[in-house]
């Protein structure tokens, strides 16, 4: 069980309830993280203000950004975030579970180009140990065809994952993934 009880969604303030209802409409259910963020409406608002603009805009595709988020979450050992977003990659972009597992671990798969895999590996390193990224890593990414703007955009996904991973792991949300509505997380 999570270390804090989930709030009663029926007693939330209207603005926070609308945010959770919008997500439920889109995804079919509120996430455990969003329910916990109901304890902090400013955090809920910040997450909504950051996630979609960052993931849906910019030079990198949404598919790649979601993949980087999953890889960063896996590197940080956040089963909750890696599992949920892995399921999204399968459902939304049609990847096989095996292809997503390979990408999460930074291993080769037919689903990922060599350039994408190189970016995944650096983002995984940045997520696990930010100071471990070197000039050689950036040179390799540039050699694979990534611009500096694309590299920074990729690293931002490691930062975004770090925020959500910290909240999810500290609250032990992964402990609640065994319920039927989370069947299929991997």
C-alpha positions, 0 to 999 in steps of 0.5 A: 500500500502507498504510504499515505491514503489516497484522498477521497475524490468526491471531497476534492476542491472543484478545480482539482477535481476538474483536473482529475476528471479531464485525465480520467476522460482521456485515459479511462481512470485517474492515475495513482500519482494524480490522485496523490497530487490532489493533496497539493493543487499547485503541484497538480497544476504545475504537472499539467502545465509542464507535461503536455507542452513539453511532451507534445511540442518541440523538435523530438516526436512525442513517441520518442519523448515518451520513450525517453521518459520510460527509459529514464524511469527505468534507469531510476527504478521507478516501476510505477512510472516505467510501467504506466508509460510503457503501457502507453507506448504499447497502446498508443504507438503500437510497440510490442512489449518486448520492443519497449523492454529493450528500449527501457534497458537501452538495448537494441531492437528493430523498433529503435534506430541507432540514433534513438538508442544512442539518445536513450542510453545517454538519457538513462545515464543522466537519469541514474547519475546526472554527473556521469554524462560526458563530453564524449557522450555529447560528441557521440550524440552529435555524430549520430545526427542529434542537434544540441537542441534535441539533446537538451530536449531529450535530457529534459525528459530525464528531468521530468521523469525524475520529478514524477519518479521521486513522488511515486517512489517516495509514496510507494505507489508501485505497491498498488500496481497489483490491483486489477485495473493495473493489469498489464503494467510491465 
